[in-house]
Amino acid sequence: MALKDILALVDDKLEAVFHRKEPDAKKARKNAIATIETARKQFGSVDPVRGRKVWKVSNEVVSFTPGYVIAERSVSYVPAERFNDFLDKLEAAINAGELDDALLADEKAEQPVKVRKPRGPLSPEVLAARRAKMAAKK
């Protein structure tokens, strides 16, 4: 009787709720600002750029791909001479919290819970091979 009462309180559907992490706007803003600072530093450098870039230049136009959507655009095209102004205004918008929904969109999406399946027993052939290998080591 008591076991039935205990099991009546258990809900396996709550596993997804248990593993879900609440989105952190402050952390997302910090990462976005770091990306902007890196892009600004790389863009102003005369040395070859090392590492991942979120921008490309072609024909005096900069293609900026920040990893989140800005006004329904995943890529923003900006004149090269105005790119630093664009980064300044983007940084101000992020600091003001205007892009929190875009920054948190990936985190708010439902992430599937990965459930590991238990490994099955080893086949007799594999067991025999392992035993023979261990016996050879002795």
ABEGO torsion letter per residue (X at the ends): XAAAAAAAABBAAAAAAAABBBBBAAAAAAAAAAAAAAAAAAAABABBBBEBBABBBBGGBBBBBAGBBBGGBABBBBBAAAAAAAAAAAAAAAAAGAAAAAAAAAAABBBBBBBBBBBBBBBAAAAAAAAAAAAAAX
